Amino acid sequence: MKLHDIDSSRLPEIADSVKECINMGEWLLFKTESQDSAGEAAFFLKTPTSVFKLSDRGGVLHEVDDGFDRLEIDELFYFSDVSKPVSLSNIRPR
C-alpha cells in the first residue's frame, strides 16, 4: 500500500471537517485497483458505516451498496496542509 500526501485544494468538494477526519485516521481516503473502481470513481471514502465513490474533485458520486468489504486499499491519501495528530514515534524526550 502506498501513502500519499496531497494538497487539500486538489479535492475542493470535500468539506474541511471531512478532511480533518481523514487526517485523524477516523475515515479513509483511498484508491483501489480492485472491482469496478475503473468506473467513474477517482477515490473512495470509507467512514465507520459506509463507503462512498468520489469524483476527481472529491464530490460524492454515490454510496457503494454491495461488495465494499472486498475493496482493497492500494493507495491511501492524507492532506499535507491539514493538521495531523502528533505521532508518538515523532516525540523526542527532552
Secondary structure by P-SEA (a helix, b strand, c coil): cbbbbbbccccccccaaaaaaaaaccccccccccccccccccbbbbcccbbbbbccccccccccccccccccccbbbbbccccccccccccccc
